[in-house]
Amino acid sequence: MATLFPHGILFDGILYRIIPGGYAVIGAAALTGAVTHTVSTAVICFELTGQISHILPMMVAVILANMVAQGLQPSLYDSIIQVKKLPYLPELGFGHIRCADITNASAVAPRM
């Protein structure tokens, strides 16, 4: 972007400078979010840099990277658990259980 627009982008009479370091931080946050499958990396990077102008592009980049990574591979932490053959909880398929299946209709409420 800085090569295409060396002086910045003029929009509505305001000249917006292009800072390449901002793109690097956003890319690093997106990569970290994709590897760990967490969105909190955007908040951590935002807190580290303190640049409020980068929060929206950073959140968009991290969320998109997270969505793509979740569809392609398990998170770093899940991969480490599988490689070390540590015990972990399997996915619990509760999608087929209804509330009526687990409630007791003959329960008696105390009178007051």
CORDAJO-V604737 format. One record per run of one state. SS is the DSSP state (hx for helix, st for strand, lp for the rest). FROM is the first residue (numbers start at 1). TO is the last residue. Records with the same first field share a line. If there is no record, write none. Layout:
SS=FROM-TO + FROM-TO
This chain:
lp=1-8 + 12-13 + 17-19 + 37-39 + 50-51 + 73-75 + 84-98 + 103-112
st=9-11 + 14-16
hx=20-36 + 40-49 + 52-72 + 76-83 + 99-102
